Amino acid sequence: MAARRLLLLLLLGAAQCIAAAAACGYQSCPATKPGFLNVHLVPHTHDDVGWLKTVDQYFYGARNAKQHAGVRYILDSVIPQLLSDPTKRFIYVEIAFFARWWALQTESMKETVKGLVNEGRLEFINGGWCMNDEASTHYSAIIDQMTLGFQFLEDTFGECGKPRVAWHIDPFGHSREQASLFAQMGFDGYFFGRLDYQDKENREKLREMEMIWRASASLAPPAADLFTGVLPNGYNPPRLLCWDQLCTDQPIMDVQDLEDYNVDFVVDHFLKVAALQSQHYRSDHIVMTMGSDFQYENANLWYSNLDLLIKYVNEQQINGSKVNVLYSTPSCYLWELHQSNLTWSVKTDDFFPYADGPHQFWTGYFTSRPAFKRYERMTNNFLQVCNQLEVLAEAKATDGPYGLGDSSVLKRAMGVAQHHDAVAGTAQQHVSDDYAKRLAEGRNSCQVLINNALSSLIGSKENFVFCDYLNISVCPLTENFKTFIVYLYNPLGRTVTWNVRLPVSGAAYQVTDPAGHSVTNQIIPVSDFTRAVRRDKGTAPRELLFQAFVPPLGFTTYTVTRLSGQASSPREQKSKRVGKTPLQIENEHIRVLFDPNTGFLRQIQNLDKDIRLPLLQNFFWYNASLGTGCCPQVSGAYIFRPNRSDPFPMAAKATTHVVKGPLVVEVYQNFSSWCSQVVRLYPGQKFVELEWTVGPIPVRDQWGKEVVSRFETDLYTDGRFYTDSNGREILERRVDYRETWELNQTEPVAGNYYPVNSRIYIKNKKVQLTVLTDRSQGGTSLTNGSLELMVHRRLVVDDGRGVGEALLEPGEYKDGLVVRGKHLLFLDTVESSADLHRPQAQQEFMAPQIVLAPGGGPPYRDNQSLSLQFSALNGELPLNVHILTLAQWDENSILIRLENQFEKGESANFSGPVDVDLQGLFSAFTITTLQEMTLGANHVKQSMERLRWSPRGAPGRTFQKPAVDLDPTAVTLQPMEIKTFLATVKYTNTDTNRL
């Protein structure tokens, strides 16, 4: 009897679970009224993952004198309201906060919340770890932070925790690649709040606030098509209808005897707002965002007033009103739009730049906090290395002789860093410092994992050292030890040649490769530029340079030994000795000429193809507007507004000297006391490396300054230039032009700036000049044949967009931040340029990781042989195939992403489909099971079905091609396609993978 009763209870529980699962998603949406204007009220909160306060301070409600906000109390307050009334809805977005709140809850509360999620009353929208920026973020980091949030939601809530709608209500402009990624993640729609004020006016007039965004020129529709809607009020409630404790609008007072009885006023006002809004949209459904920044800490205030609003507005239906108000969510609103069977216009460009007024272009943040932008990019590189080694070394990576290694700390820190006030550079200084601290802590945790992994793969327990100041020639181990070992790990799927530069104190060294052969090396004096920048960080007088060859997805080992005696010094050529003879440097592919009178770069030559391009490069600065006169807007963390269109040249001349040797030739240019550059050519490379150093920017004259590197050529470019979108596809830009409306240009400089995440180029019909960046920057081409990139900015006033402090960045020494970075210049034919810049851009953001050790460590285990070189692949991948992700997913499976990194039609050699034998790709393990997933790894690809939409002018709704059976031995990648897999694997004997 007891057994039978237990069985009945289990069956009842299973039935309840099935019913709950069936109730979430579109099935849980409230009924609407045909023939009425249905107003979807969306209760929501927007919780910045850091801005005026740190993540911790926002979660706990600390420092409320700065900003009243406590995220944990928002969720504490909303849950009882949802439980009190089954019609109420709430959406939540930022999983970085929700996961923290979830960890504090009792098991009873967790079950209660799961019930709300299963009924669709609490719905997760977007679902990333944060709401990421779209201008300064790299696609690799975007995918990772979204996947991190998705994985938490799926592990915690299962099917009902999977978001179906993307929601970017606060980022300051929207990239095409972001929409493409969202579509590939399986989202049915996308809503955002900010777009250019002129664009919005035009769309409202034409009733084009909702559209189909065709977000890829390479992927066949509808793979990257995404229904996209612009919200009517940003993400705020309509005027006079904000009922949070942070608002000052009057509550609804519905007792008629009250002197301040206002039901009639509120209802009348609401109906007018709804009628006006409906004129800008095309269906009989409209949406209103009822919430804003950190609202609902006292959810009763909101819901009590919304209850009354819904009651009294809907009561007007008996008087003939055709307005129906309901609690809803973005997905329920989207569902009703889909059911309307309308056709929609198609957009193919992006939503950059964003301006909220005639002189308010939000293009400064493309460059704001350039040091943090670089640190974030480098840390993403480090995380990919950490992820890969965690897979390759199995459990030995997380539990080994160096302690417990954990990649999750860095994953979460990187997830936070993608927030639209983090990598964007628009948070307060102490918050930006906190972002950097989190990345550093995550890196430390990953270092333990890397130490464990390398030790197990090498077969030796070495005292591994990570030198984080190599860019300023500081590394105590290489400076002080007579012998040391250099390990290089290559995260790319092809062999990489890497120029290793290490600070040393000796004058001569021997370098040997894994086979024991001597490797050519060069000793270079540390420049005065670097000595000035590093201050008290180090004293190394020289750098050791050698070329290393690193196998695909593997490591190699070089041994360095200091020799006694003096080595011949590299030849130096001072500019004052040159006279009127043109200074030039060259390798077998490139020649660079400098003006003998000014010291500026004046011409680049491609020796392979006999291309000669006159090119003048110099640094300039724009004085930031101080907001005087009729136009008070100033430059700040968000906004770029120079006080005049012509910038000031950094110098009329640059003093120069040359260092020449067998492995590098360099021209050192000094433009001013706070701006210098090294123009560098290594053997074999087909680009010119420009290493610039800018800062501390002087502001004692009370003028903020925004520094650019400008390239001027004689190319006729017809006012067109090209920038990447989040490191992937390229978009054409035109000066003073927008594709979807007639632009009234009010800021000729700032209004033509666009985000440059990895590259910018100009071209005529034959020749292309491409510049790769090492971080996100703002860039433009203001005149024919010119390019400029903003490298640094320091400002003395706030721009009035909420951050509340000037972008002064005092730096470690409190006199202003010094920033060092690189631009890589390619000159080639139009048809060949992608073959060069595509793989090099991947190599820059997935660079080899250098790990050092003094050597002499004990064996990892008894009788284990020492491995000096290793590859986890059976062979190199083609140039157009990139291993985007190789990471541990859970205890039993790994996550693999492969991509074709070339666009359709940009290369005669690499723009076609390519087949990869995934089954036989890896030598470190054998794949035993393989499941293709959507990009975010939270939907099985074969069973994923997105809502289908009808483009205007097309015969009908576009249909996704049916999925074909997966053949692991022939995975086909179309141009720009990313394929995502979950795999289980069986590891092979790692000794067989050693070369």
N, C-alpha and C positions, 0 to 999 in steps of 0.2 A: 504493500500500500504506500509506504514511504517512498519507495523507488518510483512508483507511478506518479505520485504527487510531484516529486522532483523533476521528472520528465516533463510533466505538464507545465511546471514553472519555467523550465528551460525553453520549451516551445513558445510559451507566451512571451518570454523575454526576447527570443529571436524574432518573433512576429513584430514586437514593438520596435526593435532595431530596424527591421526592414521597412516598417511604416515610416519611421523617422527619416531613414535615408531617402525614401520616396518623396518626403515632404520638403526637403531642401532644394535649392536651385530654383529654376523657373516655375516648378510645380507649386512652390510655396507662395507665389506672388498673390497679393490681394486682388479681388475682383475690381474691375473698373466698369464705367458706364458708357456704353456706346451712345454716340450722339451728344455727349457732354465734353467739355474741356476738362480733362482729368489732370489735376495738379498733384504731382508726386512730391511729397515732402520727405526729404532725406535727412534724418538726424545724423549728425556726424561730428567728429572732432578732428582737427588737424594738429598733430603733435610732432613738432620739429625734433629730430634726433640731434639736438644741440643747436644753439643759435645765440641767444643772449645768456643762456645758462648751459652748463654741461649736461650730458645725458643723465648722469646721476642726479644732478640738481633738479632737472625737469621731472624725473620719475618720482623723487621723494618730496618735491615741493619746497626744496631749499632755496634760500636767497629770494624769497618772494617780494622783498622790497625792490628788487631789480625787475622782476616780472612775476606776476602771480600765476603759477602753473604747477600742478602736481598730477602727473599722469595716472599714478596708481589709484588716486581717489576718483578720477573720472570713471574708470572701469568699476570700482567699488560702488559708485553711485548709479551707474546705468543698469547693472544687472537686476537689482530689485525692481526698477521701473519696467523692464521687459517682462519680468515674472508677474507683475501686477495686471497685465493686460495683453492678451495674445495678439492684438492688432498692432502693437507698437513694434517698431523696427529700429535697429541701430547698426551702423557699419563701422568697422575698424580696419586700419591700414598698416600702421607701422609695427611690424612684428618684433623689432628690436625691443620695443616697450612691452608688447603683449607677452612675449616669452618670459620676460622678467616678472611681470605680474602673475603669470600662470604658475611660476615656480613657488610663489608665496601662498598659493591657495591650498585649502584642505581638499581631501579627496571628495568630500561631499559637495563642495563648491565646484570642483572640476566636473563632476557628473552633471550638476545643474547647468553649467555653461555648455557642456556637450549637448544637452537637450535643446538649449536655445539655438545652437548652431544647426542641429539636425532638423529643426523646425523652420529654419530660414529667418528667424527673428533677430539673431545676431549673425551678421554676414561679414566675411572677410573680403575686402576689395583690394585689388592690386597684389598684396600678399608678399611684397619684398621685405627684406630686413629693414629697409628705409624707403622713402620716396626719393629716388636718386635724381641728381642733377642730370641735365641732358646735353649741356654744352661742354663740360670739362671732363666727362667720364669716358673711359675706354670701354668698348663693347665687352671685352673679357670680364672686366670688373662688374659691369651691369648684369651680365648673365649670372655671375657667381652670387651676387647679393640677392638677386631674385630667387635663385635656386635655394639659397640658404633659408629664406622665408618659406618657400613652398615646402621644403622638406620638413620644417617644423610643423606646418599646418597639416600636412598629410600624416605624419607620425602621430599627431595629437588628435586630429578630428576625422581622419579618413576622407572619404569621398566628399562629404559635406564641407570640408575645410578648403576645398580647391576653389580659388577665385576664378570668376569668369569675365570680370570687367577690370580693365586697367584704369587707374585713377591718379593723375598727376596734376593736382589742383594748384600747386604753388611754384613749381619750377619756372624759371624766367625765360621762356622760349622752349620750343619743342623740336627735336631732331627727327629727321626721317628714319634714321636707323633705329631709334628707340621704338617707333611704331612698327617697324619691320620685326624687331625682336619680340615685341608684344604679340604680334600676329603668329610668329613661329612658336611662341609659348602656348598658344591655344586660346588666347583671349577672343571673346566675341565682340568686344567693343572697348572704346577708350574715351574717357572724358577728361578735359583739362580746363583750367580756369583763366590762364593768362595768354593773351595774344595782342599783337600790335593794335593800338587804339584805332588807327586808320583801317586796318583789316577788319576789326570788329564792326565798325560803323558800316563798312561796305557789306559785310555778311548779313548784318541785321536788316539792312535795306533790301537785300536780295533774298532774304530768308534762306541763307546758306550757312547757318550756324552748325549744321550737321552734314556730314559728307562721308564718302568712302576715301580713305587715304591709301593710295597705291604707293607703298613705302619701299619698293625696290624696282630698279630698272633691269635687274638680272633675273630675279625669281619669277617664274611664270604665275600670273594671277590664277587663283586668289591667294597664293601662299603667303604673300606679304601684304595683302589687302586688309584694312582694319576700319570698321565703322568708327567714326570719330565725331564727338560732339563737344562744342564749346559751351561751357556753363554760363548762365546769364549774368551772374553777379560775382564772377571770380569763384570764390568758394564761400562767400558770406551770405547771410540772409538778406532778403529785400529790406529796403529802408523802413524803419519803424517797427520791424518785426523780429528783433533780436531779444530773446528773453533769457539770456544767460546772466549769471551773477557778475560777469565782466561787462555787461551791456548797461545802457542807461535808458533804453526804450521802456515805455509804460507797459505794465502787465495788462492783461485783459481783465477788466473789472465788470462782472456781469450781474451784479445786484442792482436792480433799477433804482432803488432808493438812494444809492450812493451819489454824492455830488459829482464824482469823477467817473460815473458809469460811461463806458466807452465802446460797448459791443458794436453799436451801429457804425461808429467811426472806423473801427478796426475792420469790420466786414466790408464796408464800402471801400476802404483803402486797399484791402487785399484783392477784391474783385477788379479794381482798376489796375493794380500791378499785374495780375494774371492776364487781363485782357491785353495790356500793352506788351507783355512778354510773348503772348501767343502770336502777335503780329510778326515776330522775328523767327518763328519756327513753323514747320510745315505740317505737323500732324496735330491731332486733337489731344496730344499729351505734352505736358511741359513739366520741367523739374525745378524744384527750389531747394537749395542747400541750406538746411536749418542747423547751422553750427559754424564754428570758425576755430581759430587758434586756441587750443587747450580748453575748449568749452566742454560743458557737461560735468564739471566737478560737483555741481549740485544739479543733478539731472532732473530733479523734481520741478525746478523752476521752468525748464524747457518743456517737459512733457505736460505739465499742468496747463500751460498756456496753449500748447499745440492741441491738446484735447479740446479746449474751448474753441479754438480757431476752427478745427474740423467740424465740431458740433454746429456752431452758429453759421458758418458758411454753407454747409450742406442743408441746413434748415431752410435756406433761401430757395431751395429747389421747389418747394411748395408754392412759392411766389413766382415761379417761372424761370428762376436762375438755371443756367445751363453749365454751371461749374461744379465739379465734384472733386473734393479734396480727400487725400488718403495718405496714411503712412506708407512709405515705400523705400526702395533701395535703388541704386544705379542699375543693378541687373534687372530688376522688375520694370524700370522705366525703359531700358534697352529692349526688353522682351516685347513691350507694347509697341515700340517703334518698329520692331521686326514684323509684328503681326499686322501692321498698317499697310504692308505691301506697296510702299512708295518706292520710287526710284530716286537715286541720290547722285549729286555731282561727284566728280573724281578729282582728288588733289594729288599732285606728283612731286611738289617741292617740299619745303619745310616751313617752320614758323620762326625763323630767325631773320634778322634780329628783332627783339621785342622792345617796344617803346610804349610808355603809358602817357606820353604827352609829346608836344612838338620838339622839345629839347631834352627829352628824357629817354635816351637810348641805353638800355641795360646791356652794354657791350664791354664795360670795364671788367666785369667779373670773369670774362674769358681769360684774363691774365692775373687777377688778384691773387695774392699770396703765392707767387711762383715757386718758392722753395717748397712749400707744402705740396703743391701740384706735382713737383718732381719726386718728392718723397713718397707720395701715394703711388705714383707710377712704378717706382723702383720696388716698393713693397708688394705690389701686385706681381711683379716678376719673381720676387722672393717667395711669395705664396705658391706660385705654380711649381717652383722647384721643390718646395716643401711637400706639396701634394703628390708630385710624381715620386719622390723618394719614399714617401710613406707607402705607396703601392709597391714599388720595386723591392723594398726591404722587408715587406710583410710586417708581422707583429714585432720584429726586432727594432723597427723604427720608433715605436711608441713606448717600448719598455726595454731599455738596454743599459749599457754601462754608464751612460751619462745622465740617467734618470728617466722620468716619464715625459716623453715628447707628446705634444698636443697641437695639432694644426687648427683646432676649433677656435682657439683664442684669437689667432690672426684672421681667421675667416670672419669672425664677428666684428673685429676691429675694422677690417676692410669694408664690411657691410655698412658700418656706421659712417666710414669715410666717404662713401658714395652719396651721402645725403646732400640735398641741394643747398645747404649752407656750409658744408664741410669742404669737399674738394673744390667747390665753387669759390671759396675764399671769402664768404660773406658773413661769417660768424665773428663774434667779438674775439679779441686777442686771447683771452684766457681760455676760451672754448677751443680755438684753433690749437692752442698749446695742448689741450686735453686730447684732441684728435691725434696729434702727433705722438703723445705719450702712449695712447692706446696701441697705435701701430708699433711703437718700439717694444711694448710689452708683448705684443703678439709675435714680433720677430724673435724676441728672446725665447719664447716658448717653442717656436719652430726651429730655432738653432739647436735645441736639445734633440729634437726629432732628426734633424739633418745629421748631427753628430752621430747619433745611434745608427742611422741608415748607412752613412758613408763608412763608418767603422766596420759594419758587418759586410759591406760589399768589398771594401779594400782588404779586410782581413787583419786590421791592425787598430789598436786602441790609441789613437793619436791625441795629442793636446791641440785640438782644432781651435783656430782663431778666425774670427770674422772682422775684417778691418773696414769700418764704415766711413772712414775719412780719406779714402784713396783719391777722391776728387781734389783734395788739397794736399796730397802727398804726405799723408800721415799714416804710419803703421808701425808700432813699436817692435813687432816681431821681425819684420824685414829689415828694419833699421839697425837692430842690435844683435841679431844672430848671424854667425858666420855661415851656417848651413841651414836651409829650411826647404820645405816641400810646398809646392803649389798644386792644389787640386782644382780642376775646372770641371764643373758639371754643366752640360749643354741640354737645355729643356726642349730644343727643337728636334724635329725629325730628320734633320740632314746634318752632315758634317759642317762645322763652323770653324773658320779661321778667325782667331781673336788676338788682338794686340794687348798684351799684358804689360801694364806699367806699375811698378812698385817702388816706393821710396826706399832708398838705401843710403848707407853712410860710407861704403867702400868705393874704391875707384875702378875695380875690375872684378868681374864675376864670370863663372862658368855655369852654363845652364845645360842640363841634359834631359832628353825626352824619355818616354817609358822604355825605349829600347836601349838606353844608355848612350845614345849618340849626342854629340855636342850640338847645341843649337846656337845659331848666330844671335848675339845680343848687342845692345847699344846702351851706353851710359849717357844720360842727358842731365845737364844742370837744372836744378829746380829754379823756375823763373822768379824774377822779382815780383811778378803778379801774384804767384802762389805764396811766396813768403809773406807778402803783405796781408793776404786773405787769412792764412792759417794762424797768424799772430802767435799765441803761446801754445798752440796745439802740438807742434812738432818742430824738429830742427834738421830733418834730413836734407843734405845739400844736393842730392842727386836722385835721379830715377833710373831704374833698370827697365829696359824695354826688350821684349822678345815676342815672337809670334808663336801662338799655340794652335794646334789642330785638335779639335774636340769631336769625338764621334757622336753620332745621333743618339739622343736620349740616353746619354751616358757620360762617363767622366774619363779624364786622363790626368796624368801625373807628371810634373816636371820638378827636378831637383836643382836647387840654386846653391852655389858655393862661392864664398868670397875668396878672391885670389890676392896674393901679396903683390906689391909693386904697383906701378902707375900704368893706367891705360891711356891710350891716345884720346884726347878730348874731341868731341864733335866740333866741326868747324863753325865758327860764328862769323857772320858778315854784317857789320854795322852799316846802317843806312847812310851815315855821313860819308862813308867811303865809296859809295856807289856813284856819286855824281849824277849825271844825267842818264846813265845807263839804266834801262828798265830792269827792275828786280823781278825775277821769275823763279818758280819752283815747278817741278814736274815729276811724274812717275811714268810708267809705260802707257798709261791711258789718258792722263789729264795733265794739262799745263795751266798754270795760274800766273798771270802777270800783274804787277803792281806799278802804280804811277810813281816815277822817281821823284817827283816834286811834292806829292802829298802823302805818299805811303799807303794810299787806299788801293784796294783791289780794283783793277780796271778791265780785266778780260779773263775769260775762261775758254779753254780750247779742249774739245774732245779729239784726241789724237787718233783714235781708231777710225773716226768717221769724218775727220777734217772739218769739224764744226767750230767756228770761232764766234764767240758772243761777247761784244763789248758789255761790261758789267761794272757799274760803280756801286760799291757798298760802303755805307757809313752808318753811324749811329746818330739818332736825333732824339729830342724830347719835345713833347707837347707840354706847355704850361697848362695846368688844370684850371678851368674856369672857377673864379671865386664867387660867381653868382651875383654880380653887381648889375645895375641898370634894370632894363625891362624884363630880363630873363634870369630869375634868381637861381636856376638849377646849377649845381656844382658837380664836379667829379667826386666819386666816392667808391666804396667797395663794389657797388653794383654798376653805377652809371659812369660812362666815359663822356666827358664834355670838355674838349680843349677850348682855351679862350681865343684861339685863332686857328685857321686851317693849315697854315704853314708852320711846321715845327722848327725848332732851333737846332742847328747842327751841333753835334757834340764837339767837333773840332774842325779847323780848316786843314790841319795836317795831323798825321799819325807818325810818331817816331817808331822806327822798325829795326829789328835785327833778325838774322836768320840763323837757324841751327840745322846743319845737314849731317846725315849719317847714313849707314846702310839700310836702316829700318824705318826711318822717318825723316822728313824734311819739314821744317816749321818756320813760319814767319810770325814774329811777335809784333803786334801793333798796340801801341799805347795812345789812346785818344784823349784821355784826361786822367786826373787823379782818381777818378771813380769809374772808369770805363776802359777796358782793354780786351784784346782778342788774340787768339792764336789761330792762324790759318795753317792747316796740317794736311799732308799727303803721306799715306803709307803705301808701300809696294803692293801692287795688285788691286787696290781699291779703285772703283770707278766713280768716286765722288770726292768732293772737297769737304773736309771737316772744319767747321768754324766753331771754336770753343770760346765763348764770350763770358766775361766777368763784369757785372754791373753792380755798383753800390759801394758804400752806403750813399744813397741818393741825397744830395744836400737840399735842405728845405729851410735853411736859416733866413732866406729871403722871403719866406712865407708863401712861396709858390709851390704847390704840389707839382710833381713831374711824372710824366708817363713816357717811358723810354722805348724807342723802337729801333729795330735793325731794318734798314731799307736797302733794297736792291733795285737798281735802275738799269734798264737795258734798252736796246733799240728795236725790240720786238713789237710788231703791230698786233695788238691783242683785241682790238675792237671793244674795249671796256669790259672784257670778260676775264674771269679768273676762276679757279677751281679749288674747292676745299673738301676735305674728307668729312664724313659724318660718323663720329664716334670711332674713328679708326678703320672704317670699312669702306662703304661705297662713296663715290665722289659726286659732288653736286656742282653744277655750273652756277657761278654768281655773275651778276652784271651790275656795274656801277649805277647807282640811282635808279634801281629797277626792282619791282616785285612782280612775280609771275601772275598773281591772282587779283591784283588791283592796281590802279594808277597811283603811283606814289607821289606824294607831295614832300619832297626832301627838304628837311629843315636843319639837318646837321650833316654837312657834306663829308665829314670825316667819320664821326662815330656812327652815323647812319649807314655806312658802308662796311662796317666791321662785322666779321663773322667768326664763329669758333673754329679753330684749327686744332684738331685733336692729335693728328700725326703728320699731316702734310698739306701743302698748298702749292699750286703751280700755275704758271702762265704758259701760253703757247701761241704760235702762229700756225700756218698750215704745215710747216715742216719741222720746226724745232720746239722743244719743250724744256723749260727750266723748272725744276722741282726742288722744293725745300722740305726736308723732313725735320720735325721737331722732336725733342725728347720729353715733352710735356704738353699739356694743353695751353694754347695761347690765343690771343685775338690777332686776326690778320686781315689784310685787304690788298687791293690793287687800285689805287686812287687815280692813276693815270696810265696811259698805254705803256706797256712794257715794264711796269714797276710792280714790286711786291714789298710789303712791310709786315713785320711781326712785332707785336708788343712783348717785350721781354721782362719788364719790371715796371712797377708803379708805386709811388709813395705820395700820400695825400694828407693835407693838413686840416680838412674839414669833412664832416659827415654829409652824405648826399640825401639825407632825409627819407630813407627807405626802411627805417626801422632798426638798423643795427646800432645806431646811437653812438658811434665813435669813429674817428678818422682812421684811415688805413695807413698808419704810421709804421708799423712793424719795426720795433726798436732793435730786434735781434739780440744775440747773446751779450753783446758789448754795449747795448743801449744807445748806439749812435746810428742805427739804421742797418737794415739787412743787406748783406752781400749775397748775390745770387750768381751762380755759375751754371752754364748750360751749353748745349751744342745744337747747331744747325748743320744738316748735311745737304750739300748742293749737288744735284745731278743735272748734267747737260747732255741731251741725247735727242734722237729723232722722236717725233710724236708716237710712232708705232712701236718703238722699242723702250720707251720710258717706264712703262708699267713693269716690264721684266726686271728692271733694276730697283725701282722704289718699293714695289710690293714685298719682295723677300727681305729687303733691308729694313723696312719698317717693322716686320715681324721680329727680325733679329734684334732690333733696338728695344722692343718691349718684352722680349723673351731672351734676354742676354745671358750668356754663361755666368754662373755663380762661382766666384773665386773663394776658396777656403784654404787657409794656410795652416801649417803645422811645423814645429821644429824637427819632427822626425824622431825615429828611435822608439816608438811606442811598442808595447808588448803585443803578441798575437791576439786576435779577437777570440779565437778558441784554439785549443791545443792542436798543433800540427796543421793549422790552416795555412795554405800558401798565400803569399802576398799578391794582390792584384793591382797592377799599375794602370790598367785601362779596361774599360767596360762599356758595352752598349746593350741596351734592353731591346733593340730591334734586330731583326734578321737582315735588314738592308735599309738604305736610305729611302725616304719618301720623295716623290716628285716635288719639284719646286712649288707647285701650286697647291699642295696638300699640307695642311698644318694640323698638328695635334693640339687642339685648343684646350682640352681638359683631359687629364689623367689623374683621378683622385679616388680615394677610398670613399665609398658611399655608405656602407654599413659593415657589419662584421663579416658578411659573406659575399659582398658584391662591390664592384668598382664602377665608376662613372667614366665614360670615354666620350669625347666629342672630337669629330674630325670635321675640317672645313676646307672648302676650295676657296682660297683667298683672292682669286682673281675675279674681276667683273666680266660680264658678258661683253665681248667685242673690244676689250682694251688691249689684248695681246694676241698676236697671231700664233704664238707658241703655247700659251697656257690658259686661254679663255674658254676652252671647251670642257666637256665633261671628262672626268677622270675616274678610273676604277681603282679601288684599293682592296687588297687581300687582307682584310682585317683578321681573319682567322690565322693567317700565317705571319702577321706583322711583327708580333712580339717574340723575342727569344727568351725573355725572363719568365714567361708563363704561357700557358695554353688556355684559350677561351673555351669553357665547357658549355655555357649557355649564354645566349645573347638576345636582348629585347630592345627594339628601337623605341625611343621615347620622344615626346615633344621636347623643345629646347630647354624648358625648365625642369625636365625629368620628372614631372608629376602626372603625366598622362601617357598611356600606351599609345604610340603613334597610330597604329593600325585601327584602333577603336575610337580615336578622337574625331569628333564631328563638331565643327564650328557653325554658328549661324551664317546663313548665306544671304547676301545682300545684292540688290539690283542696281548696277551702275546706270546712270542716265544715258540714254542713247544706245545702250547695249540690248541685245535681244532678250535677255532675262538674267536671272541670278547666276553668278559665276559658281561653278562647282569645282571642288577640289578633286584632283585626279585620285582614283582609288589606289590605296596602298598596295604595293606588290609584295609578294613573299620575300622575306629577307634572306639573302644569300651572303653569309659572312665572308666568302672567298672573293666576292665581287661587289663591293659596296660602291655605288656610283654617286659621285658628287658633281652636281651641276655648278656652274659659276656662282659664287657667293653663297653656296648652300652649306649649312651646318647640319650634321647629323649627330644625334645624341643616342648613346646606348648605355644600358645597364648590363653588366656582364658578371658572371661568376667565372673564376679562373682556377687553374691548377698550376702551381709553381714548378718550374724545372730546376735542375741543379745549377745554381748561379755560376759555378766554375766554368760551365760551357759557354757562358756569355762573355767571358773575358778574352780580350783580343791579344 
